Amino acid sequence: MLSRAAREEPIALNDTVTINDSQRELLLQGLRYVSSALRLDPRDPDPALDADRDQRLEEIRSLVDQLNGRTPATV
């Protein structure tokens, strides 16, 4: 299993990934599920955990925006 730092390294892609509308909707549905799971995860209040959760939620929002064509994908 990769360490968290290794998982966060950006992956340089030389090719464009093309998906159809059905695949896009499936990805968006999965992102909504993950976002809901993060927001509803019961835990003790902890500023560090809150910051980590907020960062993950922002990353999900960014991916959703990219899939919806609102922001350019960067790799």
N, CA, C and O atoms as a Maestro MAE file, in Angstrom:
{
 s_m_m2io_version
 :::
 2.0.0
}

f_m_ct {
 s_m_title
 :::
 protein
 m_atom[300] {
  # First column is atom index #
  i_m_mmod_type
  r_m_x_coord
  r_m_y_coord
  r_m_z_coord
  i_m_residue_number
  s_m_chain_name
  s_m_pdb_residue_name
  s_m_pdb_atom_name
  i_m_atomic_number
  :::
  1 25 0.842 -1.178 0.000 1 A "MET " " N  " 7
  2 3 0.000 0.000 0.000 1 A "MET " " CA " 6
  3 2 0.888 1.242 0.000 1 A "MET " " C  " 6
  4 15 1.897 1.292 0.704 1 A "MET " " O  " 8
  5 25 0.510 2.234 -0.787 2 A "LEU " " N  " 7
  6 3 1.280 3.467 -0.885 2 A "LEU " " CA " 6
  7 2 1.058 4.351 0.326 2 A "LEU " " C  " 6
  8 15 -0.030 4.381 0.901 2 A "LEU " " O  " 8
  9 25 2.098 5.066 0.703 3 A "SER " " N  " 7
  10 3 1.948 6.026 1.786 3 A "SER " " CA " 6
  11 2 1.083 7.183 1.295 3 A "SER " " C  " 6
  12 15 0.922 7.376 0.090 3 A "SER " " O  " 8
  13 25 0.541 7.933 2.212 4 A "ARG " " N  " 7
  14 3 -0.320 9.049 1.823 4 A "ARG " " CA " 6
  15 2 0.436 10.045 0.956 4 A "ARG " " C  " 6
  16 15 -0.116 10.565 -0.013 4 A "ARG " " O  " 8
  17 25 1.686 10.316 1.294 5 A "ALA " " N  " 7
  18 3 2.479 11.261 0.509 5 A "ALA " " CA " 6
  19 2 2.651 10.758 -0.919 5 A "ALA " " C  " 6
  20 15 2.580 11.546 -1.862 5 A "ALA " " O  " 8
  21 25 2.875 9.465 -1.090 6 A "ALA " " N  " 7
  22 3 3.041 8.906 -2.433 6 A "ALA " " CA " 6
  23 2 1.743 8.986 -3.216 6 A "ALA " " C  " 6
  24 15 1.769 9.213 -4.426 6 A "ALA " " O  " 8
  25 25 0.611 8.806 -2.555 7 A "ARG " " N  " 7
  26 3 -0.679 8.868 -3.237 7 A "ARG " " CA " 6
  27 2 -1.015 10.279 -3.687 7 A "ARG " " C  " 6
  28 15 -1.778 10.448 -4.638 7 A "ARG " " O  " 8
  29 25 -0.473 11.291 -3.038 8 A "GLU " " N  " 7
  30 3 -0.812 12.672 -3.357 8 A "GLU " " CA " 6
  31 2 0.068 13.269 -4.441 8 A "GLU " " C  " 6
  32 15 -0.185 14.386 -4.891 8 A "GLU " " O  " 8
  33 25 1.100 12.547 -4.869 9 A "GLU " " N  " 7
  34 3 1.945 13.043 -5.934 9 A "GLU " " CA " 6
  35 2 1.131 13.102 -7.223 9 A "GLU " " C  " 6
  36 15 0.444 12.138 -7.562 9 A "GLU " " O  " 8
  37 25 1.200 14.214 -7.941 10 A "PRO " " N  " 7
  38 3 0.448 14.290 -9.195 10 A "PRO " " CA " 6
  39 2 0.993 13.297 -10.211 10 A "PRO " " C  " 6
  40 15 2.194 13.035 -10.269 10 A "PRO " " O  " 8
  41 25 0.094 12.758 -10.999 11 A "ILE " " N  " 7
  42 3 0.473 11.827 -12.045 11 A "ILE " " CA " 6
  43 2 0.483 12.603 -13.360 11 A "ILE " " C  " 6
  44 15 -0.511 13.225 -13.734 11 A "ILE " " O  " 8
  45 25 1.600 12.559 -14.042 12 A "ALA " " N  " 7
  46 3 1.703 13.249 -15.324 12 A "ALA " " CA " 6
  47 2 1.136 12.338 -16.407 12 A "ALA " " C  " 6
  48 15 1.624 11.228 -16.619 12 A "ALA " " O  " 8
  49 25 0.113 12.817 -17.080 13 A "LEU " " N  " 7
  50 3 -0.495 12.067 -18.164 13 A "LEU " " CA " 6
  51 2 -0.164 12.744 -19.486 13 A "LEU " " C  " 6
  52 15 -0.218 13.968 -19.608 13 A "LEU " " O  " 8
  53 25 0.173 11.935 -20.459 14 A "ASN " " N  " 7
  54 3 0.469 12.476 -21.778 14 A "ASN " " CA " 6
  55 2 -0.716 12.326 -22.716 14 A "ASN " " C  " 6
  56 15 -0.716 12.896 -23.807 14 A "ASN " " O  " 8
  57 25 -1.710 11.579 -22.314 15 A "ASP " " N  " 7
  58 3 -2.872 11.341 -23.145 15 A "ASP " " CA " 6
  59 2 -4.109 11.947 -22.497 15 A "ASP " " C  " 6
  60 15 -4.162 12.148 -21.283 15 A "ASP " " O  " 8
  61 25 -5.095 12.230 -23.328 16 A "THR " " N  " 7
  62 3 -6.378 12.713 -22.848 16 A "THR " " CA " 6
  63 2 -7.292 11.523 -22.632 16 A "THR " " C  " 6
  64 15 -7.333 10.599 -23.445 16 A "THR " " O  " 8
  65 25 -8.019 11.553 -21.538 17 A "VAL " " N  " 7
  66 3 -8.994 10.505 -21.272 17 A "VAL " " CA " 6
  67 2 -10.341 10.978 -21.800 17 A "VAL " " C  " 6
  68 15 -10.821 12.053 -21.442 17 A "VAL " " O  " 8
  69 25 -10.938 10.167 -22.648 18 A "THR " " N  " 7
  70 3 -12.246 10.501 -23.208 18 A "THR " " CA " 6
  71 2 -13.286 9.579 -22.595 18 A "THR " " C  " 6
  72 15 -13.132 8.358 -22.604 18 A "THR " " O  " 8
  73 25 -14.346 10.175 -22.064 19 A "ILE " " N  " 7
  74 3 -15.432 9.385 -21.483 19 A "ILE " " CA " 6
  75 2 -16.747 9.812 -22.121 19 A "ILE " " C  " 6
  76 15 -16.897 10.950 -22.566 19 A "ILE " " O  " 8
  77 25 -17.691 8.885 -22.156 20 A "ASN " " N  " 7
  78 3 -18.999 9.238 -22.705 20 A "ASN " " CA " 6
  79 2 -19.890 9.776 -21.577 20 A "ASN " " C  " 6
  80 15 -19.490 9.783 -20.413 20 A "ASN " " O  " 8
  81 25 -21.082 10.218 -21.927 21 A "ASP " " N  " 7
  82 3 -21.979 10.823 -20.937 21 A "ASP " " CA " 6
  83 2 -22.337 9.865 -19.811 21 A "ASP " " C  " 6
  84 15 -22.435 10.271 -18.653 21 A "ASP " " O  " 8
  85 25 -22.530 8.600 -20.146 22 A "SER " " N  " 7
  86 3 -22.872 7.606 -19.130 22 A "SER " " CA " 6
  87 2 -21.724 7.412 -18.133 22 A "SER " " C  " 6
  88 15 -21.953 7.318 -16.928 22 A "SER " " O  " 8
  89 25 -20.501 7.354 -18.637 23 A "GLN " " N  " 7
  90 3 -19.328 7.208 -17.765 23 A "GLN " " CA " 6
  91 2 -19.147 8.444 -16.900 23 A "GLN " " C  " 6
  92 15 -18.808 8.338 -15.721 23 A "GLN " " O  " 8
  93 25 -19.374 9.624 -17.486 24 A "ARG " " N  " 7
  94 3 -19.272 10.880 -16.728 24 A "ARG " " CA " 6
  95 2 -20.279 10.897 -15.584 24 A "ARG " " C  " 6
  96 15 -19.935 11.251 -14.456 24 A "ARG " " O  " 8
  97 25 -21.525 10.513 -15.873 25 A "GLU " " N  " 7
  98 3 -22.553 10.480 -14.832 25 A "GLU " " CA " 6
  99 2 -22.199 9.486 -13.736 25 A "GLU " " C  " 6
  100 15 -22.444 9.747 -12.558 25 A "GLU " " O  " 8
  101 25 -21.625 8.348 -14.116 26 A "LEU " " N  " 7
  102 3 -21.210 7.354 -13.125 26 A "LEU " " CA " 6
  103 2 -20.105 7.903 -12.223 26 A "LEU " " C  " 6
  104 15 -20.124 7.689 -11.011 26 A "LEU " " O  " 8
  105 25 -19.153 8.604 -12.815 27 A "LEU " " N  " 7
  106 3 -18.091 9.232 -12.018 27 A "LEU " " CA " 6
  107 2 -18.657 10.296 -11.080 27 A "LEU " " C  " 6
  108 15 -18.262 10.373 -9.916 27 A "LEU " " O  " 8
  109 25 -19.576 11.112 -11.582 28 A "LEU " " N  " 7
  110 3 -20.187 12.142 -10.742 28 A "LEU " " CA " 6
  111 2 -20.978 11.520 -9.593 28 A "LEU " " C  " 6
  112 15 -20.943 12.019 -8.468 28 A "LEU " " O  " 8
  113 25 -21.688 10.434 -9.878 29 A "GLN " " N  " 7
  114 3 -22.443 9.737 -8.827 29 A "GLN " " CA " 6
  115 2 -21.498 9.214 -7.753 29 A "GLN " " C  " 6
  116 15 -21.780 9.336 -6.561 29 A "GLN " " O  " 8
  117 25 -20.385 8.638 -8.169 30 A "GLY " " N  " 7
  118 3 -19.403 8.143 -7.206 30 A "GLY " " CA " 6
  119 2 -18.807 9.262 -6.369 30 A "GLY " " C  " 6
  120 15 -18.609 9.102 -5.165 30 A "GLY " " O  " 8
  121 25 -18.524 10.386 -6.995 31 A "LEU " " N  " 7
  122 3 -17.983 11.529 -6.257 31 A "LEU " " CA " 6
  123 2 -19.002 12.077 -5.257 31 A "LEU " " C  " 6
  124 15 -18.630 12.481 -4.155 31 A "LEU " " O  " 8
  125 25 -20.285 12.094 -5.632 32 A "ARG " " N  " 7
  126 3 -21.327 12.527 -4.683 32 A "ARG " " CA " 6
  127 2 -21.379 11.577 -3.486 32 A "ARG " " C  " 6
  128 15 -21.519 12.018 -2.345 32 A "ARG " " O  " 8
  129 25 -21.267 10.278 -3.747 33 A "TYR " " N  " 7
  130 3 -21.298 9.285 -2.671 33 A "TYR " " CA " 6
  131 2 -20.118 9.490 -1.714 33 A "TYR " " C  " 6
  132 15 -20.292 9.505 -0.496 33 A "TYR " " O  " 8
  133 25 -18.936 9.645 -2.274 34 A "VAL " " N  " 7
  134 3 -17.742 9.834 -1.434 34 A "VAL " " CA " 6
  135 2 -17.852 11.130 -0.640 34 A "VAL " " C  " 6
  136 15 -17.509 11.166 0.542 34 A "VAL " " O  " 8
  137 25 -18.327 12.190 -1.280 35 A "SER " " N  " 7
  138 3 -18.490 13.470 -0.595 35 A "SER " " CA " 6
  139 2 -19.467 13.345 0.570 35 A "SER " " C  " 6
  140 15 -19.205 13.850 1.661 35 A "SER " " O  " 8
  141 25 -20.586 12.678 0.340 36 A "SER " " N  " 7
  142 3 -21.573 12.483 1.411 36 A "SER " " CA " 6
  143 2 -20.988 11.660 2.546 36 A "SER " " C  " 6
  144 15 -21.200 11.972 3.717 36 A "SER " " O  " 8
  145 25 -20.256 10.617 2.203 37 A "ALA " " N  " 7
  146 3 -19.658 9.763 3.226 37 A "ALA " " CA " 6
  147 2 -18.683 10.563 4.091 37 A "ALA " " C  " 6
  148 15 -18.654 10.388 5.309 37 A "ALA " " O  " 8
  149 25 -17.893 11.433 3.480 38 A "LEU " " N  " 7
  150 3 -16.949 12.258 4.248 38 A "LEU " " CA " 6
  151 2 -17.684 13.219 5.177 38 A "LEU " " C  " 6
  152 15 -17.293 13.394 6.331 38 A "LEU " " O  " 8
  153 25 -18.754 13.844 4.669 39 A "ARG " " N  " 7
  154 3 -19.497 14.811 5.493 39 A "ARG " " CA " 6
  155 2 -20.246 14.136 6.638 39 A "ARG " " C  " 6
  156 15 -20.398 14.723 7.710 39 A "ARG " " O  " 8
  157 25 -20.711 12.918 6.421 40 A "LEU " " N  " 7
  158 3 -21.532 12.235 7.426 40 A "LEU " " CA " 6
  159 2 -20.739 11.320 8.354 40 A "LEU " " C  " 6
  160 15 -21.317 10.692 9.241 40 A "LEU " " O  " 8
  161 25 -19.441 11.239 8.162 41 A "ASP " " N  " 7
  162 3 -18.598 10.369 8.987 41 A "ASP " " CA " 6
  163 2 -18.616 10.838 10.443 41 A "ASP " " C  " 6
  164 15 -18.163 11.944 10.740 41 A "ASP " " O  " 8
  165 25 -19.138 10.003 11.358 42 A "PRO " " N  " 7
  166 3 -19.161 10.419 12.767 42 A "PRO " " CA " 6
  167 2 -17.753 10.374 13.362 42 A "PRO " " C  " 6
  168 15 -17.039 9.380 13.226 42 A "PRO " " O  " 8
  169 25 -17.370 11.456 14.015 43 A "ARG " " N  " 7
  170 3 -16.054 11.517 14.641 43 A "ARG " " CA " 6
  171 2 -16.042 12.602 15.698 43 A "ARG " " C  " 6
  172 15 -16.902 13.482 15.722 43 A "ARG " " O  " 8
  173 25 -15.063 12.522 16.561 44 A "ASP " " N  " 7
  174 3 -14.901 13.552 17.582 44 A "ASP " " CA " 6
  175 2 -14.373 14.823 16.923 44 A "ASP " " C  " 6
  176 15 -13.600 14.755 15.967 44 A "ASP " " O  " 8
  177 25 -14.791 15.985 17.432 45 A "PRO " " N  " 7
  178 3 -14.285 17.238 16.874 45 A "PRO " " CA " 6
  179 2 -12.765 17.326 17.015 45 A "PRO " " C  " 6
  180 15 -12.221 17.102 18.096 45 A "PRO " " O  " 8
  181 25 -12.105 17.644 15.943 46 A "ASP " " N  " 7
  182 3 -10.651 17.772 15.936 46 A "ASP " " CA " 6
  183 2 -10.283 18.709 14.778 46 A "ASP " " C  " 6
  184 15 -10.561 18.397 13.620 46 A "ASP " " O  " 8
  185 25 -9.666 19.841 15.082 47 A "PRO " " N  " 7
  186 3 -9.339 20.803 14.018 47 A "PRO " " CA " 6
  187 2 -8.490 20.202 12.889 47 A "PRO " " C  " 6
  188 15 -8.689 20.542 11.723 47 A "PRO " " O  " 8
  189 25 -7.555 19.320 13.223 48 A "ALA " " N  " 7
  190 3 -6.711 18.704 12.188 48 A "ALA " " CA " 6
  191 2 -7.547 17.809 11.280 48 A "ALA " " C  " 6
  192 15 -7.373 17.819 10.062 48 A "ALA " " O  " 8
  193 25 -8.456 17.035 11.873 49 A "LEU " " N  " 7
  194 3 -9.313 16.167 11.073 49 A "LEU " " CA " 6
  195 2 -10.291 16.990 10.241 49 A "LEU " " C  " 6
  196 15 -10.597 16.638 9.102 49 A "LEU " " O  " 8
  197 25 -10.782 18.094 10.820 50 A "ASP " " N  " 7
  198 3 -11.681 18.968 10.070 50 A "ASP " " CA " 6
  199 2 -10.970 19.553 8.849 50 A "ASP " " C  " 6
  200 15 -11.543 19.614 7.762 50 A "ASP " " O  " 8
  201 25 -9.729 19.979 9.032 51 A "ALA " " N  " 7
  202 3 -8.963 20.556 7.927 51 A "ALA " " CA " 6
  203 2 -8.713 19.510 6.844 51 A "ALA " " C  " 6
  204 15 -8.807 19.813 5.655 51 A "ALA " " O  " 8
  205 25 -8.396 18.283 7.251 52 A "ASP " " N  " 7
  206 3 -8.167 17.208 6.295 52 A "ASP " " CA " 6
  207 2 -9.451 16.907 5.517 52 A "ASP " " C  " 6
  208 15 -9.417 16.747 4.297 52 A "ASP " " O  " 8
  209 25 -10.577 16.830 6.224 53 A "ARG " " N  " 7
  210 3 -11.858 16.566 5.570 53 A "ARG " " CA " 6
  211 2 -12.211 17.695 4.605 53 A "ARG " " C  " 6
  212 15 -12.665 17.444 3.489 53 A "ARG " " O  " 8
  213 25 -12.002 18.937 5.036 54 A "ASP " " N  " 7
  214 3 -12.297 20.083 4.170 54 A "ASP " " CA " 6
  215 2 -11.441 20.061 2.904 54 A "ASP " " C  " 6
  216 15 -11.924 20.388 1.820 54 A "ASP " " O  " 8
  217 25 -10.180 19.679 3.041 55 A "GLN " " N  " 7
  218 3 -9.293 19.594 1.881 55 A "GLN " " CA " 6
  219 2 -9.776 18.513 0.915 55 A "GLN " " C  " 6
  220 15 -9.797 18.726 -0.298 55 A "GLN " " O  " 8
  221 25 -10.159 17.369 1.444 56 A "ARG " " N  " 7
  222 3 -10.663 16.285 0.591 56 A "ARG " " CA " 6
  223 2 -11.957 16.698 -0.113 56 A "ARG " " C  " 6
  224 15 -12.143 16.401 -1.293 56 A "ARG " " O  " 8
  225 25 -12.846 17.379 0.604 57 A "LEU " " N  " 7
  226 3 -14.088 17.838 -0.002 57 A "LEU " " CA " 6
  227 2 -13.815 18.859 -1.113 57 A "LEU " " C  " 6
  228 15 -14.502 18.864 -2.134 57 A "LEU " " O  " 8
  229 25 -12.824 19.712 -0.916 58 A "GLU " " N  " 7
  230 3 -12.457 20.684 -1.949 58 A "GLU " " CA " 6
  231 2 -11.889 19.973 -3.170 58 A "GLU " " C  " 6
  232 15 -12.161 20.378 -4.301 58 A "GLU " " O  " 8
  233 25 -11.107 18.923 -2.961 59 A "GLU " " N  " 7
  234 3 -10.578 18.155 -4.087 59 A "GLU " " CA " 6
  235 2 -11.720 17.502 -4.871 59 A "GLU " " C  " 6
  236 15 -11.685 17.451 -6.101 59 A "GLU " " O  " 8
  237 25 -12.721 17.007 -4.160 60 A "ILE " " N  " 7
  238 3 -13.880 16.404 -4.825 60 A "ILE " " CA " 6
  239 2 -14.635 17.467 -5.617 60 A "ILE " " C  " 6
  240 15 -15.019 17.226 -6.761 60 A "ILE " " O  " 8
  241 25 -14.855 18.648 -5.016 61 A "ARG " " N  " 7
  242 3 -15.539 19.737 -5.725 61 A "ARG " " CA " 6
  243 2 -14.778 20.118 -6.994 61 A "ARG " " C  " 6
  244 15 -15.392 20.395 -8.024 61 A "ARG " " O  " 8
  245 25 -13.455 20.134 -6.926 62 A "SER " " N  " 7
  246 3 -12.636 20.462 -8.082 62 A "SER " " CA " 6
  247 2 -12.807 19.419 -9.188 62 A "SER " " C  " 6
  248 15 -12.917 19.772 -10.362 62 A "SER " " O  " 8
  249 25 -12.828 18.150 -8.820 63 A "LEU " " N  " 7
  250 3 -13.042 17.091 -9.812 63 A "LEU " " CA " 6
  251 2 -14.421 17.193 -10.453 63 A "LEU " " C  " 6
  252 15 -14.570 17.025 -11.664 63 A "LEU " " O  " 8
  253 25 -15.431 17.474 -9.622 64 A "VAL " " N  " 7
  254 3 -16.789 17.635 -10.146 64 A "VAL " " CA " 6
  255 2 -16.821 18.802 -11.135 64 A "VAL " " C  " 6
  256 15 -17.420 18.692 -12.205 64 A "VAL " " O  " 8
  257 25 -16.183 19.912 -10.782 65 A "ASP " " N  " 7
  258 3 -16.132 21.061 -11.684 65 A "ASP " " CA " 6
  259 2 -15.443 20.705 -13.002 65 A "ASP " " C  " 6
  260 15 -15.891 21.116 -14.073 65 A "ASP " " O  " 8
  261 25 -14.356 19.943 -12.920 66 A "GLN " " N  " 7
  262 3 -13.661 19.527 -14.135 66 A "GLN " " CA " 6
  263 2 -14.551 18.646 -15.005 66 A "GLN " " C  " 6
  264 15 -14.588 18.813 -16.224 66 A "GLN " " O  " 8
  265 25 -15.264 17.711 -14.388 67 A "LEU " " N  " 7
  266 3 -16.137 16.824 -15.143 67 A "LEU " " CA " 6
  267 2 -17.313 17.585 -15.744 67 A "LEU " " C  " 6
  268 15 -17.847 17.187 -16.780 67 A "LEU " " O  " 8
  269 25 -17.716 18.675 -15.102 68 A "ASN " " N  " 7
  270 3 -18.824 19.477 -15.610 68 A "ASN " " CA " 6
  271 2 -18.344 20.567 -16.564 68 A "ASN " " C  " 6
  272 15 -19.145 21.371 -17.041 68 A "ASN " " O  " 8
  273 25 -17.035 20.599 -16.844 69 A "GLY " " N  " 7
  274 3 -16.491 21.557 -17.800 69 A "GLY " " CA " 6
  275 2 -16.363 22.968 -17.280 69 A "GLY " " C  " 6
  276 15 -16.244 23.907 -18.067 69 A "GLY " " O  " 8
  277 25 -16.387 23.138 -15.955 70 A "ARG " " N  " 7
  278 3 -16.310 24.498 -15.395 70 A "ARG " " CA " 6
  279 2 -14.884 24.973 -15.192 70 A "ARG " " C  " 6
  280 15 -14.637 26.178 -15.160 70 A "ARG " " O  " 8
  281 25 -13.943 24.055 -15.053 71 A "THR " " N  " 7
  282 3 -12.550 24.440 -14.880 71 A "THR " " CA " 6
  283 2 -11.694 23.505 -15.721 71 A "THR " " C  " 6
  284 15 -12.063 22.349 -15.928 71 A "THR " " O  " 8
  285 25 -10.567 23.984 -16.205 72 A "PRO " " N  " 7
  286 3 -9.706 23.117 -17.003 72 A "PRO " " CA " 6
  287 2 -9.036 22.069 -16.126 72 A "PRO " " C  " 6
  288 15 -8.646 22.354 -14.994 72 A "PRO " " O  " 8
  289 25 -8.907 20.866 -16.650 73 A "ALA " " N  " 7
  290 3 -8.188 19.808 -15.940 73 A "ALA " " CA " 6
  291 2 -6.706 20.114 -16.026 73 A "ALA " " C  " 6
  292 15 -6.195 20.474 -17.087 73 A "ALA " " O  " 8
  293 25 -6.018 19.968 -14.902 74 A "THR " " N  " 7
  294 3 -4.581 20.170 -14.893 74 A "THR " " CA " 6
  295 2 -3.912 18.892 -14.457 74 A "THR " " C  " 6
  296 15 -4.335 18.249 -13.496 74 A "THR " " O  " 8
  297 25 -2.872 18.528 -15.165 75 A "VAL " " N  " 7
  298 3 -2.101 17.329 -14.821 75 A "VAL " " CA " 6
  299 2 -0.647 17.651 -14.786 75 A "VAL " " C  " 6
  300 15 0.173 16.774 -14.515 75 A "VAL " " O  " 8
  :::
 }
 m_bond[299] {
  # First column is bond index #
  i_m_from
  i_m_to
  i_m_order
  :::
  1 1 2 1
  2 2 3 1
  3 3 4 2
  4 3 5 1
  5 5 6 1
  6 6 7 1
  7 7 8 2
  8 7 9 1
  9 9 10 1
  10 10 11 1
  11 11 12 2
  12 11 13 1
  13 13 14 1
  14 14 15 1
  15 15 16 2
  16 15 17 1
  17 17 18 1
  18 18 19 1
  19 19 20 2
  20 19 21 1
  21 21 22 1
  22 22 23 1
  23 23 24 2
  24 23 25 1
  25 25 26 1
  26 26 27 1
  27 27 28 2
  28 27 29 1
  29 29 30 1
  30 30 31 1
  31 31 32 2
  32 31 33 1
  33 33 34 1
  34 34 35 1
  35 35 36 2
  36 35 37 1
  37 37 38 1
  38 38 39 1
  39 39 40 2
  40 39 41 1
  41 41 42 1
  42 42 43 1
  43 43 44 2
  44 43 45 1
  45 45 46 1
  46 46 47 1
  47 47 48 2
  48 47 49 1
  49 49 50 1
  50 50 51 1
  51 51 52 2
  52 51 53 1
  53 53 54 1
  54 54 55 1
  55 55 56 2
  56 55 57 1
  57 57 58 1
  58 58 59 1
  59 59 60 2
  60 59 61 1
  61 61 62 1
  62 62 63 1
  63 63 64 2
  64 63 65 1
  65 65 66 1
  66 66 67 1
  67 67 68 2
  68 67 69 1
  69 69 70 1
  70 70 71 1
  71 71 72 2
  72 71 73 1
  73 73 74 1
  74 74 75 1
  75 75 76 2
  76 75 77 1
  77 77 78 1
  78 78 79 1
  79 79 80 2
  80 79 81 1
  81 81 82 1
  82 82 83 1
  83 83 84 2
  84 83 85 1
  85 85 86 1
  86 86 87 1
  87 87 88 2
  88 87 89 1
  89 89 90 1
  90 90 91 1
  91 91 92 2
  92 91 93 1
  93 93 94 1
  94 94 95 1
  95 95 96 2
  96 95 97 1
  97 97 98 1
  98 98 99 1
  99 99 100 2
  100 99 101 1
  101 101 102 1
  102 102 103 1
  103 103 104 2
  104 103 105 1
  105 105 106 1
  106 106 107 1
  107 107 108 2
  108 107 109 1
  109 109 110 1
  110 110 111 1
  111 111 112 2
  112 111 113 1
  113 113 114 1
  114 114 115 1
  115 115 116 2
  116 115 117 1
  117 117 118 1
  118 118 119 1
  119 119 120 2
  120 119 121 1
  121 121 122 1
  122 122 123 1
  123 123 124 2
  124 123 125 1
  125 125 126 1
  126 126 127 1
  127 127 128 2
  128 127 129 1
  129 129 130 1
  130 130 131 1
  131 131 132 2
  132 131 133 1
  133 133 134 1
  134 134 135 1
  135 135 136 2
  136 135 137 1
  137 137 138 1
  138 138 139 1
  139 139 140 2
  140 139 141 1
  141 141 142 1
  142 142 143 1
  143 143 144 2
  144 143 145 1
  145 145 146 1
  146 146 147 1
  147 147 148 2
  148 147 149 1
  149 149 150 1
  150 150 151 1
  151 151 152 2
  152 151 153 1
  153 153 154 1
  154 154 155 1
  155 155 156 2
  156 155 157 1
  157 157 158 1
  158 158 159 1
  159 159 160 2
  160 159 161 1
  161 161 162 1
  162 162 163 1
  163 163 164 2
  164 163 165 1
  165 165 166 1
  166 166 167 1
  167 167 168 2
  168 167 169 1
  169 169 170 1
  170 170 171 1
  171 171 172 2
  172 171 173 1
  173 173 174 1
  174 174 175 1
  175 175 176 2
  176 175 177 1
  177 177 178 1
  178 178 179 1
  179 179 180 2
  180 179 181 1
  181 181 182 1
  182 182 183 1
  183 183 184 2
  184 183 185 1
  185 185 186 1
  186 186 187 1
  187 187 188 2
  188 187 189 1
  189 189 190 1
  190 190 191 1
  191 191 192 2
  192 191 193 1
  193 193 194 1
  194 194 195 1
  195 195 196 2
  196 195 197 1
  197 197 198 1
  198 198 199 1
  199 199 200 2
  200 199 201 1
  201 201 202 1
  202 202 203 1
  203 203 204 2
  204 203 205 1
  205 205 206 1
  206 206 207 1
  207 207 208 2
  208 207 209 1
  209 209 210 1
  210 210 211 1
  211 211 212 2
  212 211 213 1
  213 213 214 1
  214 214 215 1
  215 215 216 2
  216 215 217 1
  217 217 218 1
  218 218 219 1
  219 219 220 2
  220 219 221 1
  221 221 222 1
  222 222 223 1
  223 223 224 2
  224 223 225 1
  225 225 226 1
  226 226 227 1
  227 227 228 2
  228 227 229 1
  229 229 230 1
  230 230 231 1
  231 231 232 2
  232 231 233 1
  233 233 234 1
  234 234 235 1
  235 235 236 2
  236 235 237 1
  237 237 238 1
  238 238 239 1
  239 239 240 2
  240 239 241 1
  241 241 242 1
  242 242 243 1
  243 243 244 2
  244 243 245 1
  245 245 246 1
  246 246 247 1
  247 247 248 2
  248 247 249 1
  249 249 250 1
  250 250 251 1
  251 251 252 2
  252 251 253 1
  253 253 254 1
  254 254 255 1
  255 255 256 2
  256 255 257 1
  257 257 258 1
  258 258 259 1
  259 259 260 2
  260 259 261 1
  261 261 262 1
  262 262 263 1
  263 263 264 2
  264 263 265 1
  265 265 266 1
  266 266 267 1
  267 267 268 2
  268 267 269 1
  269 269 270 1
  270 270 271 1
  271 271 272 2
  272 271 273 1
  273 273 274 1
  274 274 275 1
  275 275 276 2
  276 275 277 1
  277 277 278 1
  278 278 279 1
  279 279 280 2
  280 279 281 1
  281 281 282 1
  282 282 283 1
  283 283 284 2
  284 283 285 1
  285 285 286 1
  286 286 287 1
  287 287 288 2
  288 287 289 1
  289 289 290 1
  290 290 291 1
  291 291 292 2
  292 291 293 1
  293 293 294 1
  294 294 295 1
  295 295 296 2
  296 295 297 1
  297 297 298 1
  298 298 299 1
  299 299 300 2
  :::
 }
}
